[in-house]
Amino acid sequence: DTEVTQTPKHLVMGMTNKKSLKCEQHMGHRAMYWYKQKAKKPPELMFVYSYEKLSINESVPSRFSPECPNSSLLNLHLHALQPEDSALYLCASSQESSGSGTQYFGPGTRLTVL
Amino acid sequence: SQQGEEDPQALSIQEGENATMNCSYKTSINNLQWYRQNSGRGLVHLILIRSNEREKHSGRLRVTLDTSKKSSSLLITASRAADTASYFCATDNNAGGTSYGKLTFGQGTILTVHP
């Protein structure tokens, strides 16, 4: 299985809502990533988890809260978002210790904040 | 400016023609990767070239890397309408020796291949 899955595919939420994005992989990868991508822009790294521990937080606002319950799952909890947070949120995973850096991406969650 | 700048920003060609995209970067790297993204979808890894490699092939793809000029090019030969997508280069400058690759993406090239 070489697939990264993300749910939901689309999400519309108000600024006072709390929602979560989910990501799953069964490739045995030990590094998982969240990216944010605005239209016609490249993906921007938000968080990196390595061996289920948060390794990188790219100065992301606290209204985004990542969680890695186990080595296969990655969540992104959303609270009190702003309209400018509307974007495509991509999850990715990569092998540990391979040094290759190749990342496998999910299809993304299209988030709209009203 | 951002690590990984690409040109052209947009490229429009006919089926059967070759497409060349270029990427420049600023810092030393471990490897450089190319990804494809169809409209509004996830990224698909195409090819990885390590810093000690100069050229790599994969099917209709050819990637070159010139570390002295800090640049790379992606050539797609005999293009097809299905190649229409955005193409991103991404650099891995994993100087910290961590077990994961922190990628920095270029701005991307939008390729349109007309049937």
gemmi code that builds the backbone of each chain (N, CA, C; Angstrom):
import gemmi

chains = {
    "A": [
        ("ASP", (0.859, -1.189, 0.000), (0.000, 0.000, 0.000), (0.892, 1.235, 0.000)),
        ("THR", (0.846, 2.011, -1.087), (1.696, 3.197, -1.189), (0.839, 4.451, -1.170)),
        ("GLU", (-0.230, 4.424, -0.408), (-1.168, 5.526, -0.461), (-1.244, 6.271, 0.870)),
        ("VAL", (-1.370, 7.590, 0.736), (-1.678, 8.423, 1.881), (-3.116, 8.912, 1.690)),
        ("THR", (-3.943, 8.682, 2.673), (-5.341, 9.097, 2.558), (-5.622, 10.271, 3.485)),
        ("GLN", (-6.526, 11.123, 3.043), (-6.902, 12.281, 3.842), (-8.422, 12.411, 3.847)),
        ("THR", (-8.951, 12.752, 5.004), (-10.386, 13.024, 5.118), (-10.584, 14.269, 5.981)),
        ("PRO", (-11.628, 15.047, 5.687), (-12.494, 14.929, 4.516), (-11.819, 15.506, 3.271)),
        ("LYS", (-12.443, 15.349, 2.126), (-11.903, 15.948, 0.909), (-12.179, 17.444, 0.883)),
        ("HIS", (-13.349, 17.816, 1.361), (-13.736, 19.222, 1.411), (-14.273, 19.518, 2.801)),
        ("LEU", (-14.032, 20.724, 3.291), (-14.533, 21.140, 4.589), (-14.847, 22.625, 4.541)),
        ("VAL", (-16.065, 22.957, 4.952), (-16.460, 24.354, 5.088), (-16.755, 24.581, 6.562)),
        ("MET", (-16.165, 25.588, 7.140), (-16.385, 25.844, 8.556), (-16.448, 27.336, 8.839)),
        ("GLY", (-17.168, 27.657, 9.892), (-17.240, 29.029, 10.338), (-16.078, 29.342, 11.258)),
        ("MET", (-15.881, 30.592, 11.527), (-14.733, 31.021, 12.311), (-14.811, 30.571, 13.774)),
        ("THR", (-15.995, 30.177, 14.232), (-16.105, 29.741, 15.624), (-16.109, 28.218, 15.762)),
        ("ASN", (-16.085, 27.520, 14.630), (-16.154, 26.051, 14.670), (-14.838, 25.424, 15.112)),
        ("LYS", (-14.965, 24.169, 15.549), (-13.805, 23.316, 15.778), (-13.952, 22.103, 14.869)),
        ("LYS", (-12.920, 21.837, 14.101), (-12.944, 20.687, 13.197), (-11.569, 20.039, 13.185)),
        ("SER", (-11.499, 18.857, 12.605), (-10.219, 18.156, 12.503), (-10.030, 17.581, 11.112)),
        ("LEU", (-8.811, 17.634, 10.640), (-8.411, 16.967, 9.410), (-7.650, 15.702, 9.802)),
        ("LYS", (-7.865, 14.651, 8.993), (-7.215, 13.371, 9.317), (-6.375, 12.891, 8.147)),
        ("CYS", (-5.296, 12.225, 8.484), (-4.364, 11.689, 7.491), (-3.924, 10.311, 7.965)),
        ("GLU", (-3.806, 9.382, 7.033), (-3.411, 8.018, 7.383), (-2.497, 7.436, 6.319)),
        ("GLN", (-1.494, 6.702, 6.784), (-0.609, 5.982, 5.852), (-0.245, 4.639, 6.477)),
        ("HIS", (-0.079, 3.649, 5.612), (0.262, 2.303, 6.084), (1.511, 1.806, 5.360)),
        ("MET", (2.450, 2.716, 5.141), (3.690, 2.356, 4.477), (4.827, 2.159, 5.469)),
        ("GLY", (4.523, 2.268, 6.762), (5.569, 2.134, 7.768), (6.463, 3.349, 7.867)),
        ("HIS", (6.025, 4.461, 7.276), (6.824, 5.679, 7.337), (6.775, 6.266, 8.737)),
        ("ARG", (7.907, 6.803, 9.172), (7.978, 7.328, 10.530), (8.028, 8.843, 10.578)),
        ("ALA", (7.990, 9.480, 9.415), (7.923, 10.930, 9.373), (6.642, 11.326, 8.652)),
        ("MET", (5.908, 12.280, 9.229), (4.666, 12.748, 8.613), (4.630, 14.265, 8.680)),
        ("TYR", (3.959, 14.839, 7.684), (4.038, 16.278, 7.467), (2.646, 16.868, 7.201)),
        ("TRP", (2.468, 18.112, 7.623), (1.337, 18.920, 7.178), (1.866, 20.111, 6.396)),
        ("TYR", (1.224, 20.323, 5.231), (1.521, 21.477, 4.404), (0.233, 22.261, 4.172)),
        ("LYS", (0.407, 23.549, 3.929), (-0.690, 24.414, 3.516), (-0.357, 24.942, 2.128)),
        ("GLN", (-1.349, 24.911, 1.236), (-1.102, 25.398, -0.118), (-2.234, 26.327, -0.541)),
        ("LYS", (-1.871, 27.567, -0.856), (-2.805, 28.519, -1.418), (-2.794, 28.366, -2.940)),
        ("ALA", (-3.858, 28.877, -3.555), (-4.004, 28.737, -5.002), (-2.801, 29.327, -5.742)),
        ("LYS", (-2.303, 28.569, -6.706), (-1.193, 28.981, -7.572), (0.104, 29.244, -6.812)),
        ("LYS", (0.233, 28.659, -5.628), (1.443, 28.789, -4.826), (1.986, 27.413, -4.501)),
        ("PRO", (3.261, 27.334, -4.118), (3.806, 26.034, -3.713), (3.338, 25.652, -2.313)),
        ("PRO", (3.433, 24.384, -1.956), (3.098, 23.983, -0.584), (4.061, 24.630, 0.415)),
        ("GLU", (3.530, 25.002, 1.551), (4.334, 25.570, 2.632), (4.279, 24.613, 3.820)),
        ("LEU", (5.442, 24.238, 4.298), (5.508, 23.311, 5.417), (4.942, 23.955, 6.671)),
        ("MET", (4.112, 23.166, 7.394), (3.566, 23.645, 8.667), (4.220, 22.881, 9.829)),
        ("PHE", (4.091, 21.558, 9.802), (4.567, 20.712, 10.906), (5.235, 19.461, 10.351)),
        ("VAL", (6.205, 18.957, 11.137), (6.809, 17.660, 10.857), (6.773, 16.838, 12.124)),
        ("TYR", (6.330, 15.598, 11.996), (6.407, 14.621, 13.079), (7.405, 13.547, 12.678)),
        ("SER", (8.305, 13.234, 13.602), (9.251, 12.161, 13.379), (9.139, 11.204, 14.554)),
        ("TYR", (8.886, 9.958, 14.272), (8.662, 8.963, 15.322), (7.619, 9.452, 16.326)),
        ("GLU", (6.528, 9.989, 15.788), (5.360, 10.405, 16.558), (5.628, 11.599, 17.464)),
        ("LYS", (6.770, 12.231, 17.316), (7.077, 13.415, 18.108), (7.157, 14.625, 17.176)),
        ("LEU", (6.615, 15.751, 17.644), (6.672, 16.967, 16.844), (8.119, 17.437, 16.741)),
        ("SER", (8.622, 17.490, 15.523), (10.015, 17.870, 15.302), (10.148, 19.292, 14.782)),
        ("ILE", (9.186, 19.700, 13.974), (9.232, 21.044, 13.395), (7.857, 21.682, 13.470)),
        ("ASN", (7.813, 22.893, 13.950), (6.629, 23.751, 13.879), (7.113, 25.029, 13.220)),
        ("GLU", (6.661, 25.258, 12.008), (7.127, 26.404, 11.241), (6.389, 27.684, 11.638)),
        ("SER", (6.407, 27.962, 12.953), (5.778, 29.188, 13.470), (4.323, 29.302, 13.051)),
        ("VAL", (3.625, 28.175, 13.153), (2.220, 28.132, 12.772), (1.363, 28.666, 13.926)),
        ("PRO", (0.355, 29.477, 13.626), (-0.518, 29.997, 14.690), (-1.154, 28.873, 15.497)),
        ("SER", (-1.419, 29.159, 16.769), (-1.907, 28.124, 17.681), (-3.324, 27.662, 17.356)),
        ("ARG", (-4.012, 28.359, 16.469), (-5.339, 27.890, 16.066), (-5.247, 26.599, 15.241)),
        ("PHE", (-4.038, 26.229, 14.826), (-3.771, 24.932, 14.209), (-3.025, 24.080, 15.232)),
        ("SER", (-3.577, 22.925, 15.538), (-2.975, 22.069, 16.554), (-2.797, 20.661, 15.991)),
        ("PRO", (-1.554, 20.235, 15.753), (-1.346, 18.901, 15.197), (-1.331, 17.845, 16.298)),
        ("GLU", (-1.586, 16.625, 15.867), (-1.560, 15.490, 16.797), (-1.178, 14.246, 16.024)),
        ("CYS", (-0.337, 13.418, 16.617), (0.060, 12.160, 15.987), (-0.252, 11.025, 16.955)),
        ("PRO", (-1.458, 10.453, 16.902), (-1.854, 9.425, 17.872), (-1.022, 8.147, 17.780)),
        ("ASN", (-0.611, 7.802, 16.561), (0.270, 6.646, 16.383), (1.032, 6.828, 15.076)),
        ("SER", (1.841, 5.862, 14.742), (2.749, 6.036, 13.605), (2.032, 6.095, 12.265)),
        ("SER", (0.756, 5.714, 12.221), (0.030, 5.709, 10.959), (-0.911, 6.892, 10.794)),
        ("LEU", (-1.170, 7.592, 11.873), (-2.204, 8.622, 11.846), (-1.639, 9.995, 12.168)),
        ("LEU", (-2.190, 10.992, 11.513), (-1.818, 12.374, 11.783), (-3.090, 13.203, 11.698)),
        ("ASN", (-3.325, 14.001, 12.716), (-4.493, 14.865, 12.735), (-4.061, 16.325, 12.756)),
        ("LEU", (-4.949, 17.167, 12.277), (-4.749, 18.609, 12.400), (-6.051, 19.192, 12.934)),
        ("HIS", (-5.998, 19.660, 14.174), (-7.178, 20.215, 14.814), (-7.245, 21.715, 14.527)),
        ("LEU", (-8.451, 22.145, 14.160), (-8.656, 23.522, 13.729), (-9.637, 24.219, 14.664)),
        ("HIS", (-9.297, 25.416, 15.080), (-10.191, 26.157, 15.988), (-10.013, 27.652, 15.773)),
        ("ALA", (-11.146, 28.342, 15.665), (-11.130, 29.803, 15.526), (-10.294, 30.247, 14.337)),
        ("LEU", (-10.525, 29.600, 13.214), (-9.764, 29.950, 12.022), (-10.247, 31.256, 11.413)),
        ("GLN", (-9.425, 31.813, 10.561), (-9.717, 33.045, 9.848), (-9.978, 32.726, 8.370)),
        ("PRO", (-10.702, 33.585, 7.668), (-10.931, 33.336, 6.231), (-9.642, 33.145, 5.440)),
        ("GLU", (-8.573, 33.800, 5.853), (-7.305, 33.654, 5.121), (-6.669, 32.279, 5.315)),
        ("ASP", (-7.230, 31.488, 6.225), (-6.744, 30.116, 6.402), (-7.332, 29.165, 5.364)),
        ("SER", (-8.248, 29.659, 4.561), (-8.806, 28.837, 3.479), (-7.688, 28.440, 2.531)),
        ("ALA", (-7.568, 27.147, 2.274), (-6.458, 26.635, 1.455), (-6.630, 25.134, 1.271)),
        ("LEU", (-5.716, 24.553, 0.523), (-5.620, 23.095, 0.405), (-4.593, 22.627, 1.439)),
        ("TYR", (-5.008, 21.722, 2.305), (-4.115, 21.196, 3.328), (-3.682, 19.800, 2.924)),
        ("LEU", (-2.375, 19.661, 2.788), (-1.786, 18.422, 2.304), (-1.038, 17.714, 3.416)),
        ("CYS", (-1.219, 16.425, 3.465), (-0.469, 15.574, 4.376), (0.535, 14.778, 3.545)),
        ("ALA", (1.679, 14.488, 4.116), (2.669, 13.680, 3.427), (3.395, 12.801, 4.437)),
        ("SER", (4.045, 11.765, 3.928), (4.852, 10.915, 4.801), (6.138, 10.540, 4.073)),
        ("SER", (7.145, 10.152, 4.840), (8.390, 9.697, 4.249), (9.036, 8.665, 5.153)),
        ("GLN", (9.926, 7.867, 4.541), (10.634, 6.845, 5.302), (11.607, 7.490, 6.274)),
        ("GLU", (11.901, 6.793, 7.350), (12.899, 7.282, 8.281), (14.250, 6.720, 7.895)),
        ("SER", (15.249, 7.495, 8.176), (16.640, 7.068, 8.018), (17.025, 6.669, 6.611)),
        ("SER", (16.171, 6.921, 5.656), (16.553, 6.546, 4.298), (17.425, 7.618, 3.665)),
        ("GLY", (17.289, 8.823, 4.190), (18.056, 9.926, 3.630), (17.552, 10.375, 2.290)),
        ("SER", (16.513, 9.730, 1.779), (16.083, 10.081, 0.426), (15.247, 11.344, 0.401)),
        ("GLY", (14.478, 11.576, 1.459), (13.634, 12.759, 1.490), (12.419, 12.679, 0.616)),
        ("THR", (12.240, 11.556, -0.118), (11.060, 11.452, -0.964), (9.816, 11.445, -0.102)),
        ("GLN", (8.866, 12.278, -0.458), (7.633, 12.359, 0.307), (6.456, 11.908, -0.535)),
        ("TYR", (5.531, 11.232, 0.121), (4.318, 10.726, -0.512), (3.147, 11.551, 0.017)),
        ("PHE", (2.448, 12.155, -0.911), (1.392, 13.087, -0.539), (0.010, 12.473, -0.656)),
        ("GLY", (-0.866, 12.911, 0.241), (-2.268, 12.605, 0.097), (-2.920, 13.577, -0.868)),
        ("PRO", (-4.212, 13.360, -1.174), (-4.916, 14.207, -2.142), (-5.296, 15.575, -1.592)),
        ("GLY", (-5.201, 15.735, -0.262), (-5.494, 17.041, 0.302), (-6.920, 17.203, 0.788)),
        ("THR", (-7.088, 18.160, 1.690), (-8.408, 18.606, 2.135), (-8.562, 20.063, 1.737)),
        ("ARG", (-9.610, 20.342, 0.967), (-9.877, 21.719, 0.557), (-10.699, 22.374, 1.658)),
        ("LEU", (-10.107, 23.320, 2.361), (-10.755, 23.982, 3.505), (-11.217, 25.375, 3.116)),
        ("THR", (-12.468, 25.663, 3.436), (-13.018, 27.000, 3.248), (-13.507, 27.502, 4.595)),
        ("VAL", (-13.015, 28.665, 4.997), (-13.416, 29.273, 6.264), (-14.296, 30.484, 5.957)),
        ("LEU", (-15.511, 30.454, 6.463), (-16.454, 31.536, 6.158), (-16.440, 32.593, 7.256)),
    ],
    "B": [
        ("SER", (14.801, 35.981, -1.845), (13.711, 35.243, -2.447), (13.773, 33.788, -1.983)),
        ("GLN", (12.740, 33.022, -2.327), (12.583, 31.693, -1.802), (13.547, 30.724, -2.453)),
        ("GLN", (14.045, 29.768, -1.646), (14.846, 28.671, -2.194), (14.021, 27.939, -3.229)),
        ("GLY", (14.599, 27.679, -4.412), (13.871, 26.946, -5.426), (13.004, 27.864, -6.259)),
        ("GLU", (13.610, 28.587, -7.147), (12.845, 29.425, -8.063), (12.791, 28.735, -9.404)),
        ("GLU", (11.639, 28.763, -10.035), (11.489, 28.049, -11.288), (11.163, 28.996, -12.416)),
        ("ASP", (11.612, 28.597, -13.606), (11.157, 29.313, -14.781), (11.041, 28.324, -15.924)),
        ("PRO", (10.135, 28.517, -16.859), (9.207, 29.642, -16.830), (8.100, 29.431, -15.806)),
        ("GLN", (7.335, 30.455, -15.526), (6.193, 30.310, -14.637), (5.079, 29.534, -15.327)),
        ("ALA", (4.979, 29.693, -16.640), (3.963, 28.974, -17.401), (4.543, 28.597, -18.743)),
        ("LEU", (4.154, 27.426, -19.240), (4.674, 26.905, -20.499), (3.523, 26.233, -21.233)),
        ("SER", (3.341, 26.624, -22.499), (2.259, 26.072, -23.302), (2.846, 25.468, -24.565)),
        ("ILE", (2.609, 24.177, -24.787), (3.199, 23.491, -25.943), (2.173, 22.569, -26.583)),
        ("GLN", (2.532, 22.025, -27.727), (1.686, 21.065, -28.426), (2.124, 19.649, -28.067)),
        ("GLU", (1.184, 18.745, -28.129), (1.508, 17.323, -27.910), (2.637, 16.904, -28.833)),
        ("GLY", (3.535, 16.104, -28.272), (4.670, 15.625, -29.050), (5.917, 16.480, -28.893)),
        ("GLU", (5.755, 17.721, -28.478), (6.909, 18.592, -28.258), (7.554, 18.257, -26.914)),
        ("ASN", (8.771, 18.747, -26.750), (9.472, 18.594, -25.479), (9.216, 19.821, -24.604)),
        ("ALA", (9.197, 19.597, -23.301), (9.016, 20.690, -22.346), (10.202, 20.720, -21.409)),
        ("THR", (10.778, 21.900, -21.237), (11.910, 22.060, -20.325), (11.575, 23.097, -19.268)),
        ("MET", (11.786, 22.709, -18.012), (11.566, 23.608, -16.894), (12.854, 23.702, -16.095)),
        ("ASN", (13.114, 24.890, -15.580), (14.352, 25.124, -14.846), (14.073, 25.517, -13.409)),
        ("CYS", (15.015, 25.201, -12.559), (14.893, 25.482, -11.129), (16.231, 25.968, -10.618)),
        ("SER", (16.234, 27.056, -9.876), (17.463, 27.529, -9.242), (17.256, 27.562, -7.739)),
        ("TYR", (18.339, 27.375, -7.021), (18.247, 27.373, -5.565), (19.452, 28.103, -4.995)),
        ("LYS", (19.428, 28.336, -3.679), (20.435, 29.242, -3.122), (21.426, 28.573, -2.183)),
        ("THR", (20.990, 27.566, -1.425), (21.888, 26.962, -0.442), (22.324, 25.581, -0.921)),
        ("SER", (23.301, 25.009, -0.228), (23.739, 23.661, -0.582), (22.619, 22.669, -0.271)),
        ("ILE", (22.590, 21.580, -1.011), (21.493, 20.630, -0.889), (22.013, 19.206, -0.758)),
        ("ASN", (21.175, 18.342, -0.206), (21.433, 16.903, -0.223), (20.890, 16.283, -1.507)),
        ("ASN", (19.714, 16.724, -1.866), (19.109, 16.253, -3.109), (18.098, 17.270, -3.605)),
        ("LEU", (17.687, 17.096, -4.842), (16.664, 17.944, -5.430), (15.615, 17.019, -6.034)),
        ("GLN", (14.375, 17.348, -5.829), (13.297, 16.490, -6.304), (12.340, 17.300, -7.184)),
        ("TRP", (11.674, 16.592, -8.045), (10.621, 17.181, -8.868), (9.310, 16.470, -8.563)),
        ("TYR", (8.271, 17.288, -8.429), (6.926, 16.786, -8.164), (5.966, 17.348, -9.207)),
        ("ARG", (4.912, 16.601, -9.464), (3.837, 17.047, -10.349), (2.555, 17.169, -9.538)),
        ("GLN", (1.760, 18.181, -9.869), (0.492, 18.364, -9.193), (-0.574, 18.676, -10.230)),
        ("ASN", (-1.534, 17.775, -10.331), (-2.693, 18.061, -11.157), (-3.602, 19.014, -10.375)),
        ("SER", (-4.414, 19.736, -11.095), (-5.163, 20.849, -10.526), (-5.881, 20.472, -9.230)),
        ("GLY", (-5.512, 21.150, -8.125), (-6.198, 20.968, -6.861), (-6.018, 19.622, -6.204)),
        ("ARG", (-5.022, 18.856, -6.662), (-4.826, 17.522, -6.107), (-3.509, 17.464, -5.337)),
        ("GLY", (-3.188, 16.269, -4.817), (-1.927, 16.090, -4.121), (-0.753, 16.047, -5.077)),
        ("LEU", (0.429, 16.118, -4.520), (1.648, 16.096, -5.327), (2.100, 14.660, -5.549)),
        ("VAL", (2.651, 14.427, -6.721), (3.188, 13.113, -7.063), (4.682, 13.250, -7.297)),
        ("HIS", (5.439, 12.428, -6.603), (6.896, 12.461, -6.753), (7.287, 11.914, -8.122)),
        ("LEU", (8.131, 12.650, -8.833), (8.573, 12.232, -10.159), (9.971, 11.632, -10.136)),
        ("ILE", (10.904, 12.369, -9.567), (12.296, 11.950, -9.667), (13.113, 12.677, -8.605)),
        ("LEU", (14.122, 12.017, -8.115), (15.042, 12.604, -7.135), (16.445, 12.487, -7.680)),
        ("ILE", (17.198, 13.560, -7.577), (18.596, 13.544, -7.996), (19.440, 14.009, -6.826)),
        ("ARG", (20.452, 13.232, -6.506), (21.285, 13.550, -5.359), (22.345, 14.571, -5.749)),
        ("SER", (22.925, 15.188, -4.740), (23.866, 16.278, -5.008), (25.117, 15.818, -5.737)),
        ("ASN", (25.436, 14.520, -5.657), (26.624, 14.011, -6.359), (26.295, 13.423, -7.732)),
        ("GLU", (25.053, 13.586, -8.166), (24.642, 13.117, -9.482), (24.470, 14.301, -10.416)),
        ("ARG", (24.661, 14.072, -11.701), (24.557, 15.159, -12.670), (23.347, 15.005, -13.582)),
        ("GLU", (22.935, 13.757, -13.792), (21.817, 13.537, -14.698), (21.105, 12.261, -14.278)),
        ("LYS", (19.777, 12.272, -14.470), (18.998, 11.097, -14.137), (17.825, 10.999, -15.103)),
        ("HIS", (17.465, 9.757, -15.438), (16.373, 9.528, -16.365), (15.319, 8.656, -15.700)),
        ("SER", (14.069, 8.926, -16.104), (12.974, 8.048, -15.686), (11.898, 8.128, -16.753)),
        ("GLY", (11.827, 7.102, -17.580), (10.860, 7.114, -18.671), (11.095, 8.298, -19.595)),
        ("ARG", (10.095, 9.152, -19.758), (10.226, 10.332, -20.626), (10.811, 11.536, -19.896)),
        ("LEU", (11.223, 11.348, -18.667), (11.767, 12.446, -17.875), (13.284, 12.387, -17.848)),
        ("ARG", (13.877, 13.567, -17.958), (15.321, 13.671, -17.764), (15.573, 14.877, -16.875)),
        ("VAL", (16.324, 14.654, -15.818), (16.662, 15.720, -14.891), (18.165, 15.907, -14.879)),
        ("THR", (18.586, 17.151, -14.892), (20.004, 17.469, -14.738), (20.184, 18.326, -13.498)),
        ("LEU", (21.365, 18.256, -12.941), (21.691, 19.043, -11.754), (23.087, 19.612, -11.930)),
        ("ASP", (23.194, 20.905, -11.740), (24.493, 21.587, -11.794), (24.668, 22.284, -10.451)),
        ("THR", (25.415, 21.643, -9.561), (25.555, 22.212, -8.217), (26.436, 23.462, -8.225)),
        ("SER", (27.295, 23.597, -9.220), (28.138, 24.807, -9.274), (27.300, 26.036, -9.607)),
        ("LYS", (26.242, 25.804, -10.389), (25.337, 26.910, -10.725), (24.086, 26.909, -9.856)),
        ("LYS", (23.991, 25.907, -8.985), (22.806, 25.768, -8.136), (21.542, 25.796, -8.994)),
        ("SER", (21.516, 24.903, -9.963), (20.345, 24.863, -10.846), (20.067, 23.440, -11.300)),
        ("SER", (18.830, 23.220, -11.698), (18.391, 21.920, -12.187), (17.401, 22.159, -13.319)),
        ("SER", (17.299, 21.179, -14.202), (16.286, 21.270, -15.239), (15.548, 19.950, -15.342)),
        ("LEU", (14.288, 20.053, -15.702), (13.441, 18.883, -15.946), (13.003, 18.931, -17.401)),
        ("LEU", (13.319, 17.885, -18.122), (12.910, 17.764, -19.522), (11.881, 16.650, -19.626)),
        ("ILE", (10.737, 16.978, -20.217), (9.725, 15.969, -20.523), (9.716, 15.813, -22.035)),
        ("THR", (10.041, 14.648, -22.527), (10.078, 14.436, -23.971), (8.733, 13.909, -24.477)),
        ("ALA", (8.464, 14.200, -25.737), (7.245, 13.703, -26.399), (6.025, 13.905, -25.508)),
        ("SER", (5.768, 15.151, -25.167), (4.731, 15.445, -24.177), (3.342, 14.999, -24.656)),
        ("ARG", (2.487, 14.751, -23.661), (1.108, 14.326, -23.910), (0.158, 15.268, -23.188)),
        ("ALA", (-1.077, 15.298, -23.610), (-2.065, 16.154, -22.947), (-2.152, 15.815, -21.460)),
        ("ALA", (-1.947, 14.545, -21.122), (-2.022, 14.117, -19.721), (-0.876, 14.670, -18.878)),
        ("ASP", (0.146, 15.238, -19.506), (1.250, 15.853, -18.757), (0.869, 17.238, -18.254)),
        ("THR", (-0.277, 17.748, -18.683), (-0.728, 19.064, -18.222), (-0.866, 19.052, -16.703)),
        ("ALA", (-0.115, 19.937, -16.046), (-0.066, 19.956, -14.586), (0.868, 21.077, -14.159)),
        ("SER", (0.978, 21.267, -12.846), (2.007, 22.139, -12.276), (3.175, 21.274, -11.852)),
        ("TYR", (4.376, 21.765, -12.097), (5.590, 21.024, -11.754), (6.408, 21.851, -10.771)),
        ("PHE", (6.777, 21.215, -9.670), (7.536, 21.888, -8.623), (8.882, 21.195, -8.412)),
        ("CYS", (9.917, 21.996, -8.270), (11.155, 21.442, -7.751), (11.143, 21.636, -6.237)),
        ("ALA", (11.855, 20.783, -5.554), (11.922, 20.861, -4.100), (13.324, 20.472, -3.664)),
        ("THR", (13.902, 21.275, -2.819), (15.251, 21.003, -2.361), (15.227, 20.481, -0.927)),
        ("ASP", (16.113, 19.527, -0.704), (16.302, 18.941, 0.620), (17.691, 19.364, 1.081)),
        ("ASN", (17.749, 20.316, 1.981), (19.039, 20.759, 2.501), (19.161, 20.329, 3.954)),
        ("ASN", (18.975, 19.052, 4.158), (18.905, 18.441, 5.473), (20.262, 18.453, 6.150)),
        ("ALA", (20.721, 19.642, 6.509), (22.053, 19.769, 7.091), (22.092, 19.285, 8.524)),
        ("GLY", (20.910, 19.149, 9.135), (20.885, 18.776, 10.547), (21.039, 17.295, 10.789)),
        ("GLY", (21.074, 16.499, 9.707), (21.256, 15.064, 9.881), (20.061, 14.378, 10.500)),
        ("THR", (18.906, 14.958, 10.334), (17.708, 14.316, 10.879), (17.280, 13.163, 9.972)),
        ("SER", (16.349, 12.409, 10.455), (15.931, 11.221, 9.714), (14.796, 11.510, 8.758)),
        ("TYR", (14.455, 12.747, 8.557), (13.396, 13.078, 7.626), (13.915, 14.162, 6.693)),
        ("GLY", (13.221, 14.329, 5.571), (13.633, 15.339, 4.614), (12.757, 16.556, 4.702)),
        ("LYS", (13.317, 17.688, 5.050), (12.556, 18.931, 5.053), (12.708, 19.545, 3.677)),
        ("LEU", (11.625, 19.581, 2.938), (11.657, 20.082, 1.575), (11.219, 21.533, 1.498)),
        ("THR", (11.897, 22.262, 0.638), (11.500, 23.624, 0.317), (11.148, 23.656, -1.162)),
        ("PHE", (9.919, 24.046, -1.462), (9.407, 23.986, -2.821), (9.636, 25.287, -3.569)),
        ("GLY", (9.889, 25.144, -4.874), (9.934, 26.298, -5.754), (8.532, 26.771, -6.075)),
        ("GLN", (8.460, 27.872, -6.821), (7.179, 28.495, -7.129), (6.372, 27.694, -8.140)),
        ("GLY", (7.027, 26.837, -8.897), (6.311, 25.966, -9.819), (6.208, 26.497, -11.229)),
        ("THR", (6.082, 25.566, -12.163), (5.824, 25.875, -13.570), (4.503, 25.214, -13.954)),
        ("ILE", (3.612, 26.013, -14.532), (2.341, 25.467, -15.004), (2.528, 25.064, -16.455)),
        ("LEU", (2.433, 23.765, -16.707), (2.600, 23.240, -18.065), (1.237, 22.905, -18.655)),
        ("THR", (0.986, 23.424, -19.846), (-0.227, 23.076, -20.582), (0.190, 22.435, -21.895)),
        ("VAL", (-0.279, 21.227, -22.128), (0.017, 20.514, -23.365), (-1.284, 20.406, -24.158)),
        ("HIS", (-1.280, 21.017, -25.329), (-2.480, 21.046, -26.166), (-2.513, 19.835, -27.083)),
        ("PRO", (-3.686, 19.174, -27.173), (-3.794, 17.985, -28.044), (-3.606, 18.361, -29.515)),
    ],
}
model = gemmi.Model(1)
for chain_id, residues in chains.items():
    chain = gemmi.Chain(chain_id)
    for i, (resn, *xyz) in enumerate(residues, 1):
        res = gemmi.Residue()
        res.name, res.seqid = resn, gemmi.SeqId(i, " ")
        for name, pos in zip(("N", "CA", "C"), xyz):
            atom = gemmi.Atom()
            atom.name, atom.element = name, gemmi.Element(name[0])
            atom.pos, atom.b_iso = gemmi.Position(*pos), 0.0
            res.add_atom(atom)
        chain.add_residue(res)
    model.add_chain(chain)
structure = gemmi.Structure()
structure.add_model(model)
structure.setup_entities()
